């Protein structure tokens, strides 16, 4: 009766009274937490154990980019319309922001810079010696990478203003993440989020190190997820992921075979090529994008989405910067939408006259679309006038990176 009520929104007067008496439905007809868990029990009874677990990852510096985008939009609406967040306007604002941050750190630590965390210490030392702050920023922070990563998790979207120029918009999820980060800006790791979402899988529990990491990041308390933990779990299960790999993430991704290996073996395979912190965050982002699955016993395996993306990237040369990213995905998806599929040849042909339609479909400014199209060709997803087999596999991988059904069971947050 509860499932019928949730699906159709209708119930007899007696049936609704029973659901309310059981505490499954509230006085206004709303689904209560007990009702959500009852539906989860029904799903397990009918459909069996949930196989896949979803996660999410965010670096604190990426949260700063979200905050700066929001600040520029506010400034554009209140004072100067030209201050909207284009890439250059955002870059200028981030240069000022990070320079002020490191100036304050240097003044705070004085001659005791060696007491800083290593990453901050190195950047602070370069700041002290910098003659050109713009160059210092570009050498130590990758703004474009942050923007692509944020878009891959559905927190922002690249679009165009009324002049056809590239600008960045926060999504609804981006606004919610920004609200949470304003209260406490910190890294949110896939490991910590998975300590909450792993409870979806019957007879499974997070490792102790996962729980400890989740507690350090404020996602769990002494016995249950915090409001922040439930929020990031919801985000992990509902946000639309788009394919993205940085150059470093591609290196780590290539190391992990489909059959899997231990995390220690991943670090050993990349020793001398990448530092441990970069490898760690690459693993966090790969899992958050549902390309790998890290198990409580310390092993790493590829997911179905990871296997598909592996095949799509077979022709991409090592060291290719951003070999796949949300903009490339949007271009390939747009070309498929306006083209004709040739099943036997495993390609989608696009007539030149349909290119303008593809640009409109993508939602990207024309110059951004054209630059990204060239990158898609260089990566091997697109030919001169077609989407090839690798491009079709990329689209298939993107579909597998997201749940194929609505996921319910955790308490919904208002």
C-alpha positions in Angstrom: 0.0 0.0 0.0 2.9 2.4 0.8 4.5 1.7 -2.6 1.3 2.3 -4.4 0.8 5.5 -2.5 4.3 6.8 -3.3 4.1 5.8 -7.0 0.6 7.0 -7.8 0.0 9.6 -5.0 -3.4 8.0 -4.2 -4.7 5.9 -1.4 -8.1 5.1 0.2 -9.0 7.0 3.3 -8.6 3.9 5.4 -5.3 3.0 3.7 -3.8 6.5 4.3 -4.9 6.4 7.9 -3.1 3.1 8.4 0.1 4.4 6.8 -0.1 7.5 9.1 -0.8 5.3 12.1 2.4 3.3 11.3 4.4 6.4 11.0 5.2 5.9 7.3 3.3 9.0 6.1 2.9 12.3 7.9 -0.2 14.3 8.6 0.1 16.3 5.4 0.6 13.1 3.3 4.4 13.5 3.1 6.7 10.4 3.2 8.5 10.1 6.5 11.9 8.6 7.2 10.3 5.4 8.5 8.4 5.2 5.2 11.6 5.6 3.2 13.3 2.7 5.1 10.2 0.6 4.6 10.4 1.2 0.9 14.1 0.3 1.0 13.2 -3.0 2.8 10.6 -3.7 0.0 13.2 -3.0 -2.6 15.6 -5.5 -1.0 12.8 -8.0 -0.7 11.8 -7.7 -4.4 15.1 -6.7 -6.1 17.9 -8.1 -3.9 21.0 -6.5 -2.6 22.2 -3.2 -4.1 25.4 -3.9 -6.0 26.8 -0.4 -6.5 27.8 2.2 -4.1 28.2 5.9 -5.0 30.6 8.5 -3.6 31.7 12.1 -4.1 35.0 14.1 -3.6 35.8 17.8 -3.3 39.0 19.7 -2.5 38.8 22.8 -0.4 40.5 24.8 -3.1 37.7 23.8 -5.5 35.2 25.1 -2.9 37.0 28.5 -3.1 36.4 28.6 -6.8 32.7 28.1 -6.3 32.7 30.9 -3.7 34.5 33.2 -6.1 32.1 32.5 -8.9 29.2 33.3 -6.7 30.9 36.5 -5.5 31.5 37.6 -9.1 27.8 37.1 -10.0 26.8 39.1 -7.0 29.2 41.9 -7.9 27.9 41.8 -11.5 24.3 42.2 -10.4 25.0 44.9 -7.8 27.8 47.0 -9.3 29.5 46.2 -12.5 27.9 43.9 -15.1 31.3 43.3 -16.7 32.5 41.5 -13.6 30.6 38.3 -14.4 32.7 35.1 -14.0 34.4 34.7 -17.3 37.6 32.7 -17.1 39.8 35.8 -17.1 37.7 37.6 -14.5 37.7 34.5 -12.3 41.5 34.1 -12.8 42.1 37.7 -11.8 40.0 37.3 -8.7 41.6 34.0 -7.7 45.1 35.6 -8.1 44.2 38.4 -5.7 42.5 35.9 -3.3 45.4 33.4 -3.1 48.0 36.1 -2.9 46.2 37.6 0.1 45.9 34.2 1.6 49.6 33.4 1.3 50.6 36.8 2.4 48.7 36.3 5.6 50.2 32.8 6.1 53.8 34.1 5.6 53.1 36.9 8.2 51.6 34.4 10.6 54.5 31.9 10.4 57.3 34.3 9.9 60.6 32.4 9.8 58.9 29.2 10.8 57.5 28.2 7.4 58.8 24.7 8.0 55.9 24.2 10.5 53.4 24.5 7.7 52.0 21.5 5.9 54.5 20.6 3.1 52.2 21.6 0.2 51.5 25.0 1.7 55.1 25.5 2.7 56.4 25.0 -0.9 53.8 27.4 -2.3 54.6 30.0 0.4 58.3 29.8 -0.3 57.6 30.4 -4.0 55.3 33.3 -3.1 58.0 35.0 -1.1 60.3 34.8 -4.2 57.7 35.6 -6.8 58.2 38.7 -8.9 55.0 38.1 -10.9 52.0 37.0 -8.9 50.0 35.9 -12.0 52.8 33.6 -13.0 53.1 32.4 -9.4 49.4 31.5 -9.3 49.4 29.7 -12.7 52.5 27.7 -11.6 50.9 26.5 -8.4 47.1 26.4 -9.0 45.3 25.0 -12.0 42.1 27.0 -12.4 40.9 25.3 -15.6 41.4 21.9 -13.9 39.3 23.0 -10.9 36.5 24.2 -13.2 36.4 21.0 -15.2 36.4 18.9 -12.1 33.5 20.9 -10.6 31.5 20.6 -13.8 32.2 16.9 -13.9 30.3 16.6 -10.6 27.4 18.8 -11.6 28.4 21.7 -9.4 28.8 24.3 -12.1 28.1 24.6 -15.8 30.0 26.3 -18.6 27.6 28.5 -20.6 27.5 31.8 -22.5 26.2 35.2 -21.7 24.1 37.4 -24.0 27.3 38.4 -25.9 28.2 34.8 -26.6 31.1 34.8 -24.2 32.1 31.9 -21.9 30.9 32.3 -18.3 30.3 29.8 -15.4 27.1 29.2 -13.6 26.6 27.4 -10.3 24.0 24.6 -10.4 21.5 24.0 -7.6 23.9 21.3 -6.2 26.8 23.8 -6.4 24.8 26.3 -4.3 24.1 23.7 -1.7 27.8 22.6 -1.6 28.8 26.2 -1.2 26.4 26.7 1.7 27.9 23.6 3.5 31.5 24.7 2.8 30.9 28.2 4.1 30.1 26.7 7.4 33.4 24.7 7.4 35.6 24.8 4.4 37.5 21.5 4.1 38.3 18.6 1.8 35.6 16.0 1.4 37.0 12.7 0.3 35.3 9.9 -1.5 36.6 7.6 1.3 34.7 9.6 3.9 31.5 9.8 1.8 31.6 6.1 1.1 31.7 5.5 4.8 28.1 6.7 4.8 26.9 5.3 1.4 28.4 1.9 1.9 25.6 1.1 4.3 23.4 0.7 1.2 25.1 -2.6 0.4 23.7 -5.3 2.7 26.2 -7.1 4.9 28.8 -4.4 4.3 30.4 -1.9 6.6 33.2 0.7 6.1 36.7 0.0 7.3 37.7 1.7 10.5 40.0 4.1 8.6 37.1 5.2 6.4 35.0 5.9 9.4 37.8 7.8 11.1 38.3 9.9 8.0 34.6 10.6 7.7 34.5 11.8 11.4 37.5 14.1 10.8 35.7 15.7 7.9 32.5 16.1 9.9 30.4 13.6 8.0 29.7 11.3 10.9 29.4 11.8 14.6 29.9 9.2 17.3 27.2 6.8 16.0 25.5 8.1 12.9 25.9 10.4 9.9 25.8 14.2 10.5 23.5 16.5 8.5 26.5 17.2 6.4 27.2 13.5 5.9 23.7 12.9 4.8 23.9 15.8 2.4 27.1 14.5 0.7 25.6 11.0 0.5 22.5 12.4 -1.2 24.7 14.4 -3.6 26.7 11.2 -4.4 23.5 9.3 -5.3 21.7 12.0 -7.2 24.2 14.3 -9.0 24.9 13.7 -12.7 28.5 12.9 -13.3 30.3 13.7 -16.5 33.5 12.0 -17.6 36.7 13.8 -16.6 40.3 12.8 -16.1 43.2 15.1 -15.4 46.6 14.2 -16.7 47.6 12.8 -13.2 44.3 10.9 -12.8 44.8 9.3 -16.3 48.2 8.0 -15.1 46.7 6.4 -12.0 43.7 5.1 -14.0 46.0 3.4 -16.5 47.8 1.6 -13.7 44.7 -0.1 -12.3 43.8 -3.3 -14.3 40.2 -4.4 -14.7 40.9 -7.4 -12.4 42.1 -5.1 -9.7 45.2 -4.6 -7.5 45.9 -3.4 -3.9 46.3 0.3 -3.1 49.9 -0.4 -2.0 50.6 -1.8 -5.5 49.1 1.4 -7.1 51.5 3.5 -5.0 54.5 1.3 -5.8 53.7 1.3 -9.5 53.8 5.1 -9.6 56.7 5.7 -7.2 59.1 8.3 -8.6 56.5 9.5 -11.1 53.9 11.1 -8.8 54.0 12.0 -5.1 51.8 10.1 -2.7 49.4 13.0 -2.1 48.7 13.4 -5.8 48.1 9.6 -6.2 45.8 9.6 -3.2 43.6 12.4 -4.6 43.6 10.8 -8.0 42.1 7.7 -6.4 39.6 9.8 -4.5 38.4 11.5 -7.7 38.4 8.2 -9.7 36.2 6.6 -7.1 33.9 9.6 -6.8 33.4 9.4 -10.6 32.5 5.7 -10.2 35.4 4.6 -12.4 37.0 2.5 -9.6 35.8 0.8 -6.5 38.0 0.7 -3.4 37.2 -2.2 -1.1 37.5 -2.2 2.7 40.3 -4.8 2.4 42.5 -2.3 0.6 42.0 -3.5 -3.0 41.0 -1.5 -6.0 39.0 -2.7 -9.0 37.5 -1.1 -12.0 33.8 -0.6 -12.3 31.9 -1.3 -15.5 32.1 2.5 -16.2 35.8 2.3 -15.7 36.2 -0.6 -18.1 34.2 1.2 -20.7 36.2 4.4 -20.3 39.4 2.4 -20.4 38.5 1.1 -23.8 37.4 4.6 -25.0 40.8 6.0 -24.0 42.9 3.2 -25.6 44.1 5.6 -28.3 44.9 8.6 -26.1 48.6 9.2 -25.7 50.2 9.2 -22.2 50.6 12.8 -20.9 47.6 14.2 -22.8 46.3 17.1 -20.7 42.6 16.6 -19.8 42.2 13.7 -22.2 38.5 13.6 -21.4 36.5 16.3 -19.7 32.9 17.6 -19.4 33.3 19.9 -22.4 34.5 17.1 -24.7 31.6 15.0 -23.5 29.1 17.8 -24.3 30.6 18.2 -27.8 30.5 14.5 -28.5 27.0 14.2 -27.1 25.8 17.1 -29.2 27.3 15.7 -32.4 25.6 12.3 -31.7 22.3 14.1 -31.2 22.3 15.8 -34.6 24.1 13.0 -36.6 23.1 9.7 -38.1 24.1 6.4 -36.5 25.7 3.9 -38.8 25.5 0.7 -36.8 27.8 -1.6 -38.8 30.5 1.0 -38.9 30.0 2.0 -35.3 30.1 5.7 -35.9 27.8 8.7 -36.1 28.1 10.9 -39.2 27.4 14.6 -38.9 26.7 16.7 -42.0 28.6 20.0 -42.0 25.3 21.9 -42.2 24.2 20.4 -38.9 27.2 21.8 -37.0 25.4 25.0 -35.9 22.6 22.8 -34.5 25.2 20.8 -32.5 26.7 24.0 -31.1 23.2 25.1 -30.0 22.5 21.7 -28.5 25.7 21.8 -26.5 25.0 25.1 -24.8 28.6 26.2 -25.3 29.8 29.4 -26.9 30.9 28.9 -30.5 34.6 29.5 -29.9 34.6 27.1 -26.9 32.8 24.5 -28.9 35.2 24.8 -31.8 38.3 24.6 -29.6 36.9 21.6 -27.7 36.0 19.9 -31.0 39.7 20.1 -32.0 40.6 18.6 -28.6 38.1 15.8 -29.1 39.7 15.0 -32.5 43.2 15.0 -31.0 42.0 12.6 -28.3 40.5 10.3 -30.9 36.8 10.6 -30.1 35.8 12.5 -33.2 36.9 12.3 -36.9 36.6 15.0 -39.4 32.8 14.7 -39.7 31.9 11.9 -37.4 31.8 10.5 -33.9 33.8 7.3 -34.0 33.7 4.1 -31.9 35.8 5.6 -29.1 33.4 8.5 -28.9 30.4 6.2 -28.6 32.2 4.3 -25.9 32.8 7.6 -24.0 29.0 8.2 -24.1 28.3 4.7 -22.9 30.8 5.1 -20.0 29.2 8.4 -19.0 25.8 6.6 -18.7 27.4 3.9 -16.5 28.9 6.5 -14.2 25.5 7.4 -12.8 22.7 5.3 -11.1 20.3 3.9 -13.6 17.4 4.4 -11.1 16.4 6.8 -8.4 18.1 5.9 -5.1 16.0 6.2 -2.0 16.4 5.2 1.6 18.5 7.9 3.3 16.6 10.7 5.1 15.8 13.5 2.6 17.0 16.9 3.8 15.0 20.0 3.3 
